Amino acid sequence: MRRLFPVKRTGRVFLLLGLALLLSGCGALGMQAPEKAAAALVFMSDPQADPQAGEYSSLGILLDQALSHPSAPKLLLLGGDTVNEGSSLDEWEDFHKAVDGRLTGITVAAAAGNHDNGPLLARQFDYPAPSGQRFFYAFTYGNVFILVLDSNAMGGASDGDAQWVAGQLASQEAQNATWRIAVSHHPFWPVAEIPKDTARAETLRANFLPLLEAGGVNLILCGHQHLYARVESKQSPIPQIMAASGAKGSYQAGESDYILLTANGPAYLILEAGESALTITAYNAGGEAFDSAQIIKTFPK
């Protein structure tokens, strides 16, 4: 695994705060400036074009906004379904025409979605770690250990995949990182009530969620359902944030009690990983912040 920046060992994470709490002047639990410059990254998911329009100019504009953020992110995480037809060389060409000039000096790491073609996706970017037809890989960026999961394969719940996940999280690189983030195209907690998504999520939670919890994962990033959603389940300490960055229409959110907030329309996340706080801010296509959350780290006395 490639290490992009040095990491430091710290304690564990226990709390996610939403925008309302952050703005409420709640003292020690409010927004805290990291002691050192935070490692910043961009998360987008499902940036695929609308099949009717088939163009990516709006994605280029969204990417310009994200990469010009004052935190100066140098990593772009893609949560899957980067293009609509993953086997189409023509569509990949359209995608690269829209984004390549904007990615100078930016590391790109993509998860595989249900629209992706694994071997073709593997050829699109200079990944920070090896990837292949099965899109499981991990790497360290700054003080963040990032675990990229192939949720297409995980629907089969194989022992080999589970052993790989557990082994990565037990590695010295993961244990030394301040933060651990898992990226999965499919959600562990669906927001739209779609039977096949619900069935896959049940498999993910039954077979892989305990491994993420035991390995100290602090956050799950996902996509697939074409809307923004922030989730906290009473059944797990790990929050999940879903993003949708493309031009395809949004799904209809359901009413599950774990859903804290949803929003329609293209969006992206800026994650700023300091030594004591991981701050996640969601921005819409107009560049306006519409949601924010923060994970606070406690330290041994």
C-alpha positions, -999 to +999 in steps of 0.1 A: +000+000+000+013+034-008+016+060+019+010+095+006+018+114+039+032+104+073+007+093+099+005+095+137-009+072+164-038+085+184-069+074+204-104+064+192-134+082+178-168+082+195-190+111+183-206+125+152-222+159+154-246+174+128-248+209+115-274+220+141-252+209+170-221+225+155-239+259+152-255+258+186-225+270+206-221+238+225-187+244+240-162+215+241-183+195+217-185+223+190-162+230+160-125+226+170-096+237+148-071+209+143-037+215+160-020+210+126-029+215+090-056+189+082-053+165+053-082+174+030-100+153+004-130+154-019-156+127-021-180+124-050-202+094-060-222+085-091-209+114-112-223+097-143-240+117-169-278+117-174-283+090-201-305+114-222-279+142-222-248+121-221-224+150-213-201+158-183-196+196-184-216+200-152-193+175-135-163+196-146-178+227-129-185+207-097-150+195-097-136+230-101-156+241-071-144+211-050-107+213-058-106+251-052-117+247-016-095+266+008-084+233+024-065+225-008-076+188-012-051+166-031-072+134-032-104+128-051-124+097-039-150+084-062-177+062-048-186+043-079-206+046-111-181+071-124-197+068-159-231+055-168-219+028-192-187+014-177-179-006-208-182+023-232-148+037-244-167+067-259-183+076-226-150+073-208-135+096-234-163+122-227-156+119-190-119+125-193-124+154-217-144+171-189-121+163-159-085+156-169-073+192-171-086+197-136-068+168-120-032+179-123-015+171-090-046+153-077-046+116-067-078+098-078-091+066-061-123+051-073-146+024-059-165+001-083-202+006-088-228-015-105-224+004-137-187+000-138-165-024-158-137-035-134-109-041-159-117-008-178-122+012-146-087-001-134-072+016-165-087+050-160-066+065-131-032+063-115-044+046-084-026+051-050-027+013-045-030-017-069-065-024-082-079-050-105-111-066-117-121-070-080-119-036-065-106-041-030-076-019-020-064+003+008-039+031+012-030+059+036-035+096+028-021+120+054-035+107+087-063+088+071-064+051+063-088+045+034-104+011+028-120+008-007-145-020-008-160-038-038-197-039-027-205-057-060-185-087-048-195-083-012-231-092-020-217-128-022-204-125+014-173-147+007-150-156+036-120-145+015-134-110+012-141-108+049-106-120+058-091-094+035-111-066+052-102-078+087-065-081+077-063-046+063-078-031+094-055-050+116-024-039+097+001-015+113-007+011+087-044+011+097-036+010+134-012+039+131-037+061+113-057+088+131-088+081+110-102+051+092-127+055+064-144+028+044-157+035+009-185+014-005-206+020-036-237+004-021-250+017+012-249-003+044-281+016+054-302+023+023-321+056+022-345+048-007-367+018-001-356-005-029-359-042-022-326-053-039-307-025-021-322-035+012-313-071+006-277-063-002-274-039+028-285-067+051-257-089+037-232-061+041-242-054+077-243-091+087-210-101+072-188-069+070-201-043+094-188-062+125-154-062+109-155-025+103-166-018+139-139-041+153-113-024+131-121+010+144-136+025+112-149+060+119-170+067+088-186+049+058-188+069+025-212+055-001-234+063-031-256+044-054-290+059-045-285+092-062-292+116-033-273+130-004-280+114+030-265+114+064-272+083+085-267+073+121-280+039+131-286+029+168-273-005+158-237+008+150-213+035+161-202+041+125-220+070+107-227+067+070-228+096+045-241+091+010-233+115-019-246+119-054-226+141-078-240+134-112-269+145-134-291+115-130-323+119-112-325+114-074-342+084-057-371+090-033-359+089+003-378+066+027-386+072+063-362+049+081-354+062+116-317+062+110-319+089+084-309+123+098-309+144+066-314+140+029-311+164-001-315+161-038-293+174-066-256+171-073-233+174-043-198+168-031-181+164+003-150+180+016-133+160+044-108+178+066-089+153+088-071+170+117-055+153+147-085+158+170-115+162+146-127+149+112-149+175+096-172+167+067-190+194+048-215+189+020-217+214-009-244+217-036-239+226-073-239+263-064-210+259-041-231+264-010-225+244+022-258+228+032-248+202+058-218+195+080-208+169+106-178+164+128-163+134+145-143+143+176-115+122+188-107+115+225-072+110+238-059+089+266-054+108+298 
